[in-house]
Amino acid sequence: MQFNHTPFQGAGPAVLALLGGHIDAVTVSPAEVTTCVQAGKLKTLAVMADQRIKGFEQVPTLKERNIDLSIGTWRGLAAPKNTPPEIVTYLKNLSQQASAEPAFREVLDKQNPGFAYADDVTFKAYMAKDSAYFKTLIAKLKIKN
């Protein structure tokens, strides 16, 4: 199957273009389409996860559709390279505390972005793993910039 790549300035404009009938499909995270799917305005064809996800339990994974692909979305906090260590430590502690706050978790449950907390070492390793995966995937698909 061939697709035409249509770049957008983020998921929001892409979803709006889909809702307006300007494009036929998008690949975005569940949080970016949850309300549209719940309202019956969009249909989710598959999720790019190893297992079905909360809020989309009836939607098969790509692997269930015989497409060997699993891609997730992650977000993290960063500081400039020369940030003083005491500030970095403060930010680490604050982000860990915030991630455990019930109000924060409640908002995440409503927005459905998924959640996992990782410290800086674990997160850096995860980013390196993803980078290696995408490098291999790009070569396999013969994608050129």
N, C-alpha and C positions, 0 to 999 in steps of 0.2 A: 504494500500500500504506500502511496506517495502522499506527502503532506506539503503544504506551503507554509513556511514559517512566517508568521506575522508578529513582529515585535511590538510590545506595549510597554508603557512605563509602569509596570507592576500588575499585580493580579486584579486589582479593582477595575481599572480601565478594560482589561481583557474580559472580565466577567460582564461588564456593561455592554461590550461589543457583542458578546454571545447572546445576552438577553435581547439586544436590539436586532438580532438576526444578521449581523455584519460578518460574523465568522460562524463556523460549524461546531467547534469544540475548543476546549481549553484544558490545560493541565495545571491545576492549582491545588493548594492544600485544602483539606476538608473545611477548615475554619472559614475560608474565604467564600464558600458556597453553601454552608449549612442552612442559613435562613432561606435562600432561594430554593434549595432542594425541599426543605420542609414545607414551603409555600406551594410546591408543585410547579414552580417556574422552570426548574432545571432537572435533568435526570443524570444521575451518576452512573457511568458505564462500568467503572472499575476503580479500585483503590490501588495505589502503588506501594503497598505494604506487604510484609510477609504473612500477616494474618488480617482478617476482617477487623474493622475498627469501630469503636463506640460511636453510636449515632448513625452508622452506615452498615449495620449488621447484615442487611439483606443484599449488600453490594459485594460482588465477588472481587477477589484480588486479581491482579494481572496474572499471577502464577496459576490461579484457578482457571484462567482463560488461556492457559498454555503460552504465556509470554513471560519468559524468565527475567523479570525486572522488578526490583524493589528499590524505591527512592523515597527518602523521607525529607522532611524540612526541619532544620534546627535553627535556633536563635541563641545568641550568647551576648555577653557583655565584654567590652574591650576597653582598654585605656591606652593612651599614648605610651610609646616605648620607654620614655624616660620618666614615667610617673614614679614618685617616691614609693619605696616598698611599704611604708606604713599606710599610705593611701590605698594601695592595691590590696593589702590585708583587710583594711576597713571595708572596701567594696566587696571583697569575697565574703566576709562575714555578714554584711548587710544583705547581699543577694541570697545567701543561704537562709537567713532568717525570713526574708520576704517570701521565699519559695514555700515556706512551711505555714504561712499565714492562711487561716481558713477563708478569709475574704478573697484572697488572691486565687485560691483553689476554686472557690465558688464561681468567680468570673471565668476562669479557664474552663470549668465544666459547661458554662453557658456558651462560650465561644467555640469550644471543641478543637483547640489547636493541638491537643495531645500535650503531655508533660513528662519530662524527665530532668532531674537535676544532676549535674555533673560538676565536680570541682575542675580547676583549671588544667590539671594534668590529664584527667580523664577526657575532658572536652577536647584538648589539643590532640590527643591520640585519636579520638573519634573523627576530628577534622582531617587528620592525616590519612586515616583509613578511607574516608569518603573521597579525598583527593586522588588516592591511588585507584579507587574503583572507577571514578569518572575518567581518569586518564586511560584506563583499559577500555572502558565503554566507548570513548571517543575514537580510539584507534580501531576497535572492532567495527564500528559503524562507518568508519572512514569519513568522519566529519572534519572538514577543513574550515579554518577561519578566513 
